Amino acid sequence: TETKQELYNIKILQFGSSTINIHNTNNSLYYMSPELISNKYHQTSDIWSIGVILYQMIYDNLPFKGYKEAEIINNIKKLNVELPDKTHHSHISKSVRNLIKRMLNKNPFKRIKVEECLNHEWFTGIPNANDNEESDSPKNDKSPKSKKATGGRETRP
């Protein structure tokens, strides 16, 4: 039997090989960026894939689905990411929602860059002016807070 540690051992692979043969991708198709499906790699293509993984970790679902390969491809290329309703996911912070939206931007030139990801409020716990689309920092709350990468939940020391 697998231990708990083995169950949560995540390995991210196949990013480079997905450009070689997209017609033999099996499940990796779900993680491919719109431009990669069109055989055009961009430096932010991997950010898209990590955004899909983050979405899946937070919401326990994939952002773009379909019954057939053609439907999945069409959804990735045409649909904008829809985040689940806040009423059913009230524990998910605005900060992580903002990060996912920026990672899954269809335009690779407008997609968040690696440096911006690493400096994003969800990772640092420090509000950033560039993350203002859905800021997670209360305006008048002066109590000390620290955020950890715990699915965007706030923790108090």
Protein Blocks (a to p, Z undefined) as FASTA:
>chain_A
ZZfklmmmccdehklmmmmmmmlnmjmmmmpcfklmnopacfklmmmmmmmmmmmmmnop
afbdcfbfklmmmmmmmpccddddfklmmmbcfklmmmmmmmmgfblklpccfklmmmpm
klnopacfklmmmccbdfklcbdcddddehhpacdZZ
